[in-house]
Amino acid sequence: MSPADRFADLPALLSADPDLLRRGRWLSVDCRIDIGAEPFFLSIRDGALAALERGQRLMRSTAFTVRATDEAWINYWKTTPDPGWHDLFALAKRGVASMEGDLRPLLQNLQYFKDLLALPRRAPGGG
């Protein structure tokens, strides 16, 4: 299973986590998450995923983008990631991830996004 295929299971993983849904209940934002070369567009409404679109979308506007290589996501989604692969900012410091755009919604809800983007660790086939 590719990292992008693993990330595509995000709606089911999020709906199975009522605590994360509750913590994000004040958040509504559109953002882009790039898993390697494959973009995903997330529409988050009241903490839930209203839409997850996979693939390029011409002229699609988002508040911010988080990009990382396939290697970064594979290591980030290990059950117990190694030091330097365990956190979004560690990935950015390593040079395998970047965050662009209006980072205010990301930073105001940082723990929500860290936990949201770590949900694929729970997917079958994780390392």
N, C-alpha and C positions, 0 to 999 in steps of 0.2 A: 504494500500500500504506500503510495507516494505521500509526502507531507501535505500536499494540497488535498488529496483524497481524505486524509485524516482530518484536516481542518474543516472539510465540507460537512462533517458530522456535528459541527458546533451547535446548530439549533437543538438537536436532541440532547446533547450534553448539557446545554444551558437550561432547557426545560426540566431536566432532572435535578437541578440544583436550586431549590426554593430559597435558600439563604442568599445566594448570589443575586437572584431575581429581586429579593426584598432589598438588598443593599443598593441596587441600581434603580430603584423605583422612581427616583427624581431625575434620572438621566434620559434625555432624548437627543440623539446626535446621529449624523451620517458620517461614517469613516471608511477608510480603505485599508485593508491589510493585505500585503503582498507576501505570498508564500512562494519563495523562489521567484520565478518569472510569472507566476499566476496571481492576478489580482482578485480579491474578494471585496465586495461592497456590502457593508453592514449598515442596516437601518435599525437603530436601537430606539425603542419607544418605551418609556417607563421601565427601563431595565431589561425588557424582553427583546428578542430579535424579531422585529416586524418583517424584515426581509434580509436574505443573504443571497447575493447575486455573484456568481462565479464567472470570471472572464472579463475581457476588455469591454468597457462601456464608453462610447465616444462622448466627450464633453460632460461626463458625469462629475458633479461637484460634491466634494466632501470637506468636512472641517479639517481633518488631518489624515495622514498616511503613516502607517508603520510598515517598513520594509525589512525583510531579512532573507538571507540565503536559505536554501533547502538544508544545508549543513547546520545552520544556526537553529532552525526549528526542530530538526531531528534531535539535536543535543538538548535543546530547551525542553522538549517534551519527554525526555527520559524520566522515569519514575523518580529518580534522585539525580538531578543534573549535576555534572561536575562543576567545581568552582570556575567562574568566568562564563558559564553557559546557563546559569540559574536564574537570571533576571534580565528584563528588557534593557536596562541601562548597562548591564555587564556586556550584553551582546553589542550594544552601540559602542561601548568603550573598546571592545575587541575589534570593531570595524566590520562586523558582519550584519549589522542592522542599522537602520536610521529612522528618525521620526521627523516628519515635516508638516508644515501647515500651522493652523491655529491650535497650539498644544494646550490651550486653556481647558477644554473639556476633558482631555486626557489627564492632565495633571490634577484637576479638581476631583477626578474620580479614579485616581491612579490605582488604588488597590482593586477596584472593580475590574479595570482593564487588565491588570496583572493576572488576576484570577480568571477572567474570561479567556485570555489568550493562553493560559496554562491548562484549560479544560481538556484539550486533546491528550494530556498525560493520562487521563482516565480511560481513553479509548482502547479497545482491544488491540493487541499488537504493539503496545507501547514498550519502551525499553526500560 
